[in-house]
């Protein structure tokens, strides 16, 4: 069974969050981590994999530095990671993000797709 888990790198919740005064958006230049509820989805995917055998593939849309967070999830036991990284996608809306993730999921032909419940960065 192939299990895909969509994960997102977010600003580290243990570090004070700042708003960029020019863009009025969350300043993402500081420390980052995987979204906590996405980590729960990775853990569940690994449990399913252990019970049924298969492969866990992480899929993320984000900046090139998101590879650091993906490596942490790979260390948990995931088999592969796919990072969709494009400077033009920075700050993309829900529709653009959804389309990019849907295309990657379609290519992976996963039997099961898991997501975290919500993102802690809004």
Secondary structure, 3 states (H helix, E strand, C coil): CEEEEECCEEECCCCCCCECCCCCCECCCCCEEECHHHHHHHHHHHHHHHHHCCEEEEEEECCHHHHHHHHHHHHCCCCEEEEECCHHHCCCCHHHHHHHHHHHHHHHCCCEEEECCCCCCC
